[in-house]
Every structure is written in structure tokens, then in C-alpha cells.
Amino acid sequence: MKKSSIIFIFFFLAVSVSAQVPEDALKYSWQPVNGSARIMAVGGAVGSLGGDISALFVNPAGLAFYKTSDVVISPGYSYIKNNSNYRGTDAKDNDSYFNLGPTGIVGGWSGPGKWTNSSLSFAVNQTANFRNSIYYKGQNDFSSQAEQYAAEAANSGMSIDAMLNSTAVSLATRMALQAYVIDTVTLGNNVNPDFVSMAMWDKLKNNGSFLVNQEQTIETYGGITEIALGYAANMDDKFYMGLGLGIPIVQYKKEISYREEDATGNNDNNFNFNEVAETYKTKGFGVNLKLGVIVKPIDYLRLGLAIHTPTWYNLEDSYNGSMLTDLDNYRTTPGAIATTLNDVLLDGEVPEYKYELISPWRFMLSGSYVLREVADVTKQKGFLTADIEYVTYKSNRFRNAEEYDDGGYYDQVNEGVKNYYKGAFNFRVGGELKFTTIMGRLGFSYYSDPYKDSELKGSKMFISGGLGYRKSGMFIDLTYVYGIQKDVSFPYRLPDKANTFATVNGKGGNIMLTVGFKI
């Protein structure tokens, strides 16, 4: 099975089912820290702070501050409201869901000699939540979604009959051919017919008008649940080191509904509407390592360094799709024409294929200032803490995990990712004040733009605050995080035109509760 791709900014068409595109890489790596309620309240800045189960997923050296054992559970509830703008038209959508922060156990014990104490931790954490809902719509007099299918058909060099029976052409294009979403038309003085989107047939053939209403809904589900094991030790309460092993488990589902309808008012231009429904599913797992150190050059100052290796993912995708089109009276077939995946794969097979993804490196520098740093943590009065993180987003890499020759397809995808993204810095800062058994916390974090193209703006900003209670071996923390996110969404990509996209501005909140007991 051979795969082909055409690139504009990065335009990919998969031959058999679906394709990895730059967004597929980013969704696994452009994620904020998801910590306990205490750590979320201080902006997720736990890199040099230590003494919290969240350290296992950021800087495992922080586990070495434990001298006793804790059992922790961290449930949460989130909501998001998305405002989009597509070709000058505004739209809204929203969603809400439950999530899970670091939940597990940390055990600390005294060590021999200069190794003051050691700790071992086992925990589960939802490091990414894919739940989201995006809707946008607008009018377009420039391009049609089906032009991407026409481009692939034209570049295949095959007849229509050959394409309908070939795995060298994407399923989406084969469905478009069956439903006459695209067809051949002889234009101008051309000898050979051209493949065109039927939405543009009247404009290209008769120099008529072209205007379509376009709308798209994207619903995503699932997340990355990471199971982690960490070990840490400290020397004379001055030097702390730790190592964490993570096994992230991926469950992802994306449902796309796209509609394009004629807005010219012409009832005899061979196009009324086209609808596309697609479902993508991804499952798999990976493995990564996290290494870290924390030093205390003076009692009240903590400095941290952490490195996260790339996660090596083994993933499997599946795809299902359908199209419904109404072409007025074109080809003497009045009414709508429907085609589904089973029409293309006559044996009813649901296509699946396997691949590998290597995520970016992460490098983190951290610092904390502890108010009244003493061995008895109950007498400490608070802290200020900050993390600076650098992520190599452009180093995301896909690899073929099946036996067939992909014809260099993944090399082209990786080249696209490399040119599409850049390395970026993330910043997290926060603080806590302690009033006997009650603590007050505030935090801020900013995840900067990973896109190399200046027209594609993306960022994530979070403002947080919370309260904590500690007494008699029990602690309860409650936090609210307010998030502001900016991103872009492409309904389709074309090889020979500027690509149109929607800007998506999301605002929402996360309520996190952490309950823990010393054992």
C-alpha cells in the first residue's frame, strides 16, 4: 500500500484511510501541567518545590522531600467555551467534563549515611484531556473543500474506474468520486478533462458565480492517562535526585461533521450541498523517562533542573466516513446521493493501521524561595516558585510501524512538522502563604506559540487560586483555574491555493480537589 501527499502549508492526503498531519503531533505535546490542587493553584510550578505527588510527573527529585508516606486522590471538573471566527463569521460552542489529577501513593523512609532519606512513588495522572467541542461557519467565494479530492484524483494519473478500485487513492477521494462530489469537466481549450469540485463547476465551466456556506463541527474525546513509577533520594537535605518512568495510555476519538451548500441562489448550477461525516479513533501506549535534580545552596533557596525524554508511542488508528451530496439534476440523478466507507470497501472492512510517534524533548529550570525554611514543614510560612520550560515541538517524528513500504510518506510528514512548528518556552509561577492550618495560593502560567508561521497564533494562559487545609495527618486542597486559549483550525487544505482557517479562542475553568492522608 502506497501513500502520497501534497504540501501547501502542509497538505496531506492519506492513501488508505487518514493521515497524520501537524495537529496530530501537537495534540500529544502541547498540554499544560496537570497536577494536584495545590500545585495547580500555584500555576503548576513544582519543578523545584518538591513535597507533592505532582513532582513525579514534572521533576521526580521533588519526591525526595518526603520523609513519611501519603495516599492522594485528585478529582476535577472542567468546562470550556469556544468562540470561533471563520471568514468573518463568529460562532460559539461549549463542553464540560470530569478529569483526574495525580492519584496514588508516595512512600518515604530514612536512608543510610549521608543519604538522609529516599522515596518511592506510584501514581496515575491524566496528563492530557482531549475533550473539546468546536464549531465554526462562514461564506466562501474562494475555495471549496472538495478541491482537495479533485487535486488528489488529478495527481493520481488514473481513470475514475481505476481509482475506485485502488488503495493508492484515499478513501475520502474514492467516496467523493462515487457521490459525484468531484467529477471530470473539459475546461477552455484543454484537450483532456479536469477533475473539479462540483461546487465550482458552474464557475469553471460557464464563468458563473461561486459562493458557498461552509460549516464544521469537531467533537473530540479521550485523553492520555499516564501510569508512573518514581524513585528519589536526598543527600544531607541539600542535594535531591530522582528518576521517573512513565507509561502513557492513549485513547482518542474525533468526530467531524462538515457541510458545504450553494449560496448563489441558482437552482440549476449542478450543486446544492455536500455533507461529510468522519470518525477517527486512536489508541496505543508509550514510554518515557523523567530525570531531575534539586539543590539547596542556602536554606531558603531551592534550584531545580529536569529533563523529559521524548515519549515513544506505538499507536493504531481507525477511520469511518460517509458523504451525502445533492447536485440538482446533474447526471439525471435528482435528489441526494449517499456513499459510505462500506460502499468503497465492499467487504465491509474497517481500516486500521499502525505507526509510531516520538514526542518532543522538554528541559526545565526552576527556582523556589521558601519563607522560613526549617526542617519542620509545619512551621514554614509559605513560598514563591517558578518554572521555565523549553519544548522542542518541531522534533515530533512519525514512523511507519507496518510491513509495507510507505514510499517516503512519513519522511514528508516529518519534514512538514519540522517546518510547521518551532521550539517554544513555557512559564509557570506561583506562591503560597500559610496561616496555621489554612493556606492561600495564587498562580499564573503561560504556554507560548508553537507555530512557526506568523499567521497561525497559538497560546494558552492560566490564572489560578486556591485554599488548603492541613491537620492531624490529613490535607484537603481546593483550586480554581481559569484558562484562556488561542488556536487555529483548518477545515481542509489545498495544494494550489492559500488555505483558509478558523481562529478559535477558548475560555474555561477547572475545579480541582485533592484529598490526602499520611500513613
N, C-alpha and C positions, 0 to 999 in steps of 0.2 A: 504494500500500500504506500503510495507516494503522496507527499503533502506539498502544497505550493503556497506562496504568499506574495502579496503585492504590498509595497510600503509607500505611504504618503507621509504623514507624521509617523504613524506606524499602523499600516492597514494589513490585517492578517485574515486570510480565509483558510479554514482548515479543510482538508480534503474529505475526510471521512465523517467527522462529527462536528466538533467545535475546535477552537484553537485557544492556545494560551496567548494572551495579549498583555501589555504592560500592567493593566489594572489587576490581573491575576497575581502578579508578583507583589504588587504594593499592598494588597489586602491582607497579606500574611505578615508584613513587616512594619507598616505604618500604623502602629497601635500604641495607645498610651499605657503607662504602668497601671496595672490593676492590683492594688494592694489591700491591706486590711483597712478598716475605717480610720484608724489612727494615722496611717501613712497617707491615705487618700486626702485626709484633712490638711496635711502639710504639703500638698502638691505632688505626692509620690516620691519625694526626695528622701530616700532611705539609703543612698549609696554609702554614706559614712556614718550613719546614725546607729545602726545595729539595734539589737534587743527586740526585734519584731520578726514574726514569721515571714513577712514580706521580703526580708533580706535574701531568702532562699532564691527568689526569682529576679533579684537585682544585683546584690553583692553578697554572696554567701559568707563572706568573712564576718558580716554582722551577726551571724548565729553564734559566734564565739563569745558574745557578751552574756549569753545565757549561763547561769550558774545553777538553775533549777529547771523544772520541766513544765511546759504549758500545753494545754489542749485548746485549740482555737477553731471557731466556725465563723464564716463571714458571708451571710446572705445579703443580697442587694436588689434594688428595683430601679429601673431606668426608663426614661421616656425621651423621645426626640421629636422635634417639629422641623420639617424641611421646607424651606422656601426656595423655589427654583425660578430661573428666568431663561426662556428659550426663544431666541429670535424676537425679543422684545415683549414676550407674554409671560406674566407671572402665574405661578401655580403653587399649591401647598399640599403637604401630606404629613402624616404623623404616625408614630408607633410607640409601643411600650412593651416591656418585657422584664422578667426576673433574671438575675445573674448571680454568680458565685465568686467571691473573693478567696484569698488564701485560707484553706481549711485543712487542718492537720495537727501534727504534734511536733514539738521541739523538746529534746531531752538534753540537759546539761549535766556534767559531772566534773569533779576535781581531777586534775592531771598531775603527773609526777614531775618533780624538779621545777625547772623554770616554766614548763608548760602549765600555767595556772589552772586552766580548765579546758574541756573540749565539749563539743555538742554534736548531736546528730538530729536531722530533721527529715520528716516525710510529710508531704503536703500535696494538695490538689488545688489548682487555680485556673480560672477561665481567663487566659491571657489575651484572648480576642473574642469579641462578640460581634457576629455579622448581622444581627437583627437590624433591619432598616427598611424604610419604605420611601421611595422617591417617585414623584410624578411631575411630568412637565409636558407642555404643549405649546404650539405656535404655528404660524403660517410660514410657508417656504416657497419662494419663487425661483430658487436657485438650484436645488438638488433634490433627488428622490432616493429613498432608502434602497429601492430595488436596483439602482445603478451599480451597487457593489456586486450583485449577482450577474448583471449583464457584463461587467468587466471580467469576472472570472470565466464566464462562458466564452467570451470573445478570445481570451488569452489561452483557453484550453486547446484551440485549433481543432475541435471535434464537431461532428454533426450533433443535432439535438438528440437523435436516437442513440448515438454513441454515449453522449453524456449521461442520459437517463439510466444507462446500464454500466456506468464506470465509477469505480471507487476513487478515481483521480479527480473527481469533482465533488465539492462539498455537498452535503445533504441539503443544506438550505438552498443552494442554487438548483439542485435537481428538483426540489419541491416547487421552486419558482417557475421552472420550465413546465412542470406538469400543470400548474394552476394558471399558466399564461400570465404570470406577474411580469415576466420578461418574454420577448419574442423577437423574431428577426424582421427587419424592415430595410428596404433599399432606400437609401437617402441620397439626394442630389444626383451627382453623376457617377456615384460608386457602382462598380460592376457587381461586387459581392454584397450581400445583405449585412447589416449591422445588428448586433444584439442591443436592444434598448429596454429601458423601464417603460411599461405601458402607461405609467402616469405621465411620461414625457412624449408619448407617441405623437400626439397632435401637434406639439410644438416643433418636434424634429421633422416630422413628415410634411406638415401643412403650414409651418410657421405660425401655428395658432398660439393661444395663450397657455401658460402653465402656472398654476397656483394650487398648492395642496395644504390642507390642515394635517399636522402631524402631532401625535401624542404618544407618550410612552410611560408605562408604569413598571417599576423594578422593585420586586419584593425579595429580600434576602433573609436567610435563616441560618441558624447554627453558630458555630464558634470553634475556638481552639481551646481544648481543655488539657492543661499540662500537668502531668504527674512528675514530681521532682523529689530527688533524694540529695541531701547535702550533708557535708561534714566540715566542721570548722574547729580551730584551736587558737588559743592566745598565749603569748609569752609575757609573763610578768605584767599583764594588763596594760601592755604598751604596744604590742605588735599582734595583729589578728590576721589570720589567713583562712580561706575557705574555698571549697570546691563543690559545685552543684552539677548534677546530671539531670537533664530534663527530657521527658518523652511527651511531646505534644501530640494530641489526637485530634484530627481534623474532621469536622462534619460541616458541610456547606451545601446550601441549596439556593439557587437563584431562579426566580420566575419572571419572565419578561413578557409583557403584552404591548405590542406596537400596532398603531393604526395610522394609515395614511389615506385621506379621502380627497376627492376632487373639490376644489373651492372656486372653480371658474364659473359655475352656473350652466355650463354646457352639458347637456344630457346625451350628446352624441359624439363624444371625443374618445371613445374606446376605453374610458376609465371612470369608475365610480369610487371604489375603495379597495384597499388591501389590508388585511389583518394578519399579523404574525404572532404566534404564541410559542414560547420556548421555555424549557425547563432544563437547567444544568444542575448536576449533583457532583460533589467531590467528597471523597473520603480517603483517609490514609493516616499516616503517623510519621513522626520524625524523631531525631535525637540531637541533642546539643549539650554543650558544656558551658558552665559559667565559672570564672575564676576571679578571685578578688583578694585584696589586702586592705587593711585599715591600720593606720599608725596614730599614736598619741604622742606627738613630740613634747607637748606640755599637757598638764592635767585637763584643761578645759577645751582643748582643740583636738578634733579628730579629722584625719585626712584619708580619703579612700580612693582606690583605683580598682576598676572592674573591667573585665573583657568577656564578652559573649561571643562564642564561636558561631559561625553560621549554623542554622538548623538544616540537617539533611533530611528532606521529606521524600517519602515514597507515596505517590498519590494516584488515585484512579478516578477518572471522570466518566459520567454517562450523560446522555442527551436525549431529549424527546422534543418534537416540534410539529407544528401544523401551520397551514396557511389557508386563508379564505379570501377570495377576491371576486369582485363584480366589475365586469368590463363592458357595461352597457350591452350592446348587441354584437360585440366583437366575436368573430368566428361562429356566428349564428348560434351562440350559446347564451341566451338571455338568463339573467339571474346569477347567483353566486356559484363559484367553482371552489371546491374544497380539496385539499390534499394534505395527507399526514405522513408521518415518518413511515408508517406501515405500508403506505402506497409506494414508497420508494424502496424500502427493504421488504420485498414481497414475502419473505419467510417470517416476518414479524419480529426479527431480531432487534433488541435494544442495544445500540452500540456502546461499547465500553473500551477505554484504552488507558494505559498506564504510562506515567512519566515521573521524573524526579525534579525537585526544585531545591536549590541551595539558596538560602536566605542571606541577608547582609551580615557583616560584622558589626558589632557595637562596642564602642570604647567610652568609658565613663570616668570622669574626675569628680570628686565630691569633697565637701567640707562641712563640718558642724562645729558650732560653738555652744558649749554646754554651760548653763548658768549654775554655778556652784557644783562643779563636778566632784563628786565624792563616791566612795565605794558603795555606800548605802543609797541606792537609786531613789528610795522613798523620800530622801532629803534634797534631791536635786530640784531646782526651781523652774527648769524649762530649757529650751534650746532654740537655736536658729540653725537651719540646714539648707544646703543647696547642692544640686547635681547639674553637671554639664555633660551631655551625651552627644557623641558623633556616630551617625549611622551611614553606612556605605550603600545607600539604596540602589545605586547603579550596578552593584556587583551581584544582584539577583541573577541566577542562572537556571535555565531549564535543561533537562537532558532526557533523551529517549530511553524508556525502560522496557521497550518491547523488541522483538527479534527482527522486525522489518527495517529496511533502510529508509530513513526519513528524508533522504535526498538533500540533506543540509538544512532542513526546515528549522530545527532548533537553533542552529547557528545564526540564522537570520533573525529569529525571535530574540536571541540574546544580544545581538547587535542592536536591535531596536530598543531593548530595555536599557542598554548602556547609553544610548543617545537620548533616551526619553527622560531619564532620571539623573539626579546628581546626589552627592553626599550632602547631608544636612545636619545642623545642630538642633538639639532639643534642650530645653531649660526647665528646671524644677526648683522651687524654693518654698520654704515654709517655716513655721515656728510654733512653739508651744509654751504656755505659761501654766504653772501648776499652783493650785490653791488647795493645799492639804490633799483631800481625796478627789477633788474635781480639777479637770484640766480643760483649758480653752485653746483652740488651734485654728490657724489660718494658713492658706497655701495658694500657690499660683504655679501653673505650668504652661509651657508653650512648645508646640511641636511644629517646626518650621517647614517651609515649602520644599517638597522633594522633587518638583518638576523642573527640568532644565529650560523648557520653553517659557518665555516670559509671559505669554498669553494665558498659560494654564496656572491659575493661582490656587494653592492649597495650603491650609494651615489648620491647626487645632489648638484652642486655648481653653484652659480650665481654671476656674476660681472656686476655692473650696473653704469650708469652715466646719468645725465640729466640736463636740464635747466628749470628755472621757471621765470615767469613774473607776477608781481602784481601791479595793479594801478587802482584807481578810482572804487573800489568795484568789479573788475574782476580779475581773475587769470587764467593763462594758463601754464600748465606743460607738458613737453615732455621728455620721458625717453626711453633709450635702455637698455635692459637686455640681457646679453649673458649667456647661460646656458650650463653646461657640466654634463651629467648624465650617471651613470653606473647601469646596472641591468642585470638580467638573465631571460631566457625564456625556459620553458620545453615543447617540442613538445608532450611528453607523459610521463607517469610514470608507472613503473613496480614494482611488489611486490617482485621479487626474484633476481633482478639484480641492479647494480649501474645505476642510472638514468643519461642519457645524457642530456645536456642543452647547449643553446647558450648564449654567453656573448653579451650584447647589449650596445654599447657606443653611446649615443646621444649627438649631439651638435646643438644648435639653438639659436634663438633670439626672443625677444618680444619687439615690439614698442608700447608704451602706451602713450596716450594723455588724459589729464584731463582738462576740462574747467569748471569753476565755477563762480557764481555770488552771491554777497551779496544782500539780500533782507530785 
